[in-house]
Amino acid sequence: LDSLNGLEARLSDEIDSRLALLLDAIESGDEATASAIGPLLSQMAPDSDAVFDAVERVPLMPAITELETAAKASAEQGRLSMAVSQVDEALRIDPAHQRLAKVARQYKSALTQQRFEDAMTKGFALLSDNDFAGARASFQSARNILPAADGPKAALAQLEEAETLSRLNDLLSQAADLAAKEQWAKTVEVLEAALAIDVSLVEASDGLNQARPLAELFAKLDTIVEQQARLVDPVVLSEAQLSLSEADAALAASAQTSPVLKDKVEAVRSAVATASTPLPVVITSDGLTEITIKRVARLGTVSSRTVSLRPGQYQFLGSRDGYRDVLITASINATSDNRIDVRCEEAIIR
């Protein structure tokens, strides 16, 4: 009995030893050794699941070797995606292959690194072309591939700085173009936008100091021309004359480069001159109606009277005891006959 037990123990050890050799041969791709050990081991342990599984892997070895060789060649050629695909296919054939699993992890790690480097390289190329959106997408892709890497964070910071600088340069260029066209209000808007990005931008600050007074001057000149009827008011006319003096001073400093300002000055000068030149206005009535030119003078009762009024819009008020008041609004200008008839004719019935 002791002899039988000893024989069984030696047989078990032999099976384990041969199984280990078989597995080593499979892992190393030694088809000859694996093919030699497999049949004998099956005879020695026909009921062993471990032996059965190992022996079943032997016929798969040629295909595994072919795919591993192809994967290695692909990797050496830099085609890591193909290498990963080929080694994964080999593992689908023999999922228990430990060495191939390690090789697969190495290829996948190398592929991840390659994709990361490709994304970073593409990002910097796009950044050099000022394609900020494309560069940002590439750097973010690289960050997603290797979240722990420092490169994408630094690259995105560099991109933000470059994008800001590009935006500022664009705004300064726009401001220069607008200033050359004497579009001062828009120039102010653009320069303020630049300073909102970088408050220390000296070029924008200096430009704004020049553009803002001119924008305000242009606005005043435009208002004078657009609202000439208001020049009938002495205060408004006086303010217009002050604005004209200010514009003359600005024009004297830049006459050769300010054709728009020159045109505005001429238009305002014409408006002020017209508003400052009185026109004869004939006022007729019935001799019974009290006539007042609002904000100008009280005429009393007249049958016909000629007064001098500067061009503009006036209101003529007529009043008479026992009659309804009348209010006539008239524009006095050089193209009208400037004859105004004011009389109260509607009696009030009590």
CORHUPE-V10767 format. One line per field, one symbol per residue. ss: DSSP state (H for helix, E for strand, C for the rest). phi: phi as a letter, one per 30 degrees, with the letter a starting at -180 (. if undefined). psi: psi as a letter, one per 20 degrees, with the letter a starting at -180 (. if undefined). A space follows every 50 residues. Layout:
# CORHUPE-V10767
ss: ???
phi: ???
psi: ???
This chain:
# CORHUPE-V10767
ss: CHHHHHHHHHHHHHHHHHHHHHHHHHHHCCHHHHHHHHHHHHHHCCCCHH HHHHHHHHCCHHHHHHHHHHHHHHHHCCCHHHHHHHHHHHHHHCCCCHHH HHHHHHHHHHHHHHHHHHHHHHHHHHHHCCCHHHHHHHHHHHHHHCCCCC HHHHHHHHHHHHHHHHHHHHHHHHHHHHHHCCCHHHHHHHHHHHHHHCCC CHHHHHHHHHHHHHHHHHHHHHHHHHCHHHHHCHHHHHHHHHHHHHHHHH HHHCHHHCHHHHHHHHHHHHHHHHHHCEEEEEEECCCCCEEEECCCEEEE ECCEEEEEEECEEEEEEEEECCEEEEEEEEEECCCCCCEEECCCCCECCC
phi: .dddddddddddddddddddddddddddiddddddddeddddddbdcddd dedddddedddedddddddddddddddicddddddddddddddbdddddd ddddddddddddddddddddddddddddcidddddddddddddddbeddd eddddddddeddddddddddddddddddddcicdddddeddddddddbdc ddeddddddddddddddddddddeddbddddddedddddddddddddddd dddaddcbdddeddddddddddddddcdbdbcccaciccdcbceibacci cbcaacbcbdelcbccccbaeibddbbccbccadccdhcbcbacbcdcdc
psi: ghgghhghghgghgggghgggghggghiknhggghhhgghhhhhmhjphg gggghhhgiihghggghgggggggghjjmhgggggghhhhhhgnhioggh hggghgghghgggghghgggggghghhhjknhgggggghhghhhgnhiqh ghghghghggghggggggggghggggghhhjkmhghgggghhhghhgnij oghggghhhghghhggghggggggghlhhiihphgggghhhghhgghggh hhilhhjmhggggggggggggggghioqqppppqajjippppopjfqphb pqhpqpqpqqqapqpoppqppjqpqqoppqppriirilpppoqoioqop.
